Amino acid sequence: MKTFPWDPLDRRLLQGVVRRRHPALTWLFRLFSWSGRGEVWFMTMVLLGWNRFRVPWMPSPDDVLGAGLGALVSLGIGQGIKALVRRPRPFTADPSLVTLDFRPHDGSLPSTHASTAVALFVGLVLAGHPWAWIVGGWAGMVCLARVYLGLHYPSDVVLGGVLGALCGCVSWTWAVRALL
């Protein structure tokens, strides 16, 4: 099994989160984890980009689609890193860990839920979208949910967030305009 120098800290942090789980919160974290799926953030991005009446203080639809393209790029890069690194999921490394959601079969590092959510948030902030901070709160909850449910180590989520921030910082509007 592949190990990393920060594994002992990761395990202690994850165990601390698992010990503090509360049944009343589990449904909420499952909802946020589910909302971090590609289909959901794609639809969110389309709705945020819909500016039919050309409100002057809203960013152009191309800029919002560019933020979504940054999230899509972070997903692709994250999946490539997962295939290379092949870090086992926490529940695979420690079978005694109770996972509160379905058990994915791909690698754990990086969290692509975290990378896509953070990329969308950063892209919307840079585009000047007035609702970007709401998306930021949602992205933070998606990241927390992945650890709370036992699907990722904290470092998987942090590194996924870093990947997302980097992909979100790129202005993808030029690519959207070239594609359209």
Secondary structure, 3 states (H helix, E strand, C coil): CCCCCCHHHHHHHHHHHHHCCCHHHHHHHHHHHHHCCHHHHHHHHHHHHCCCCCCCCCCCHHHHHHHHHHHHHHHHHHHHHHHHHCCCCHHHHCCCCCCCCCCCCCCCCCCHHHHHHHHHHHHHHHHCCCCHHHHHHHHHHHHHHHHHCCCCCHHHHHHHHHHHHHHHHCCCHHHHHHHC
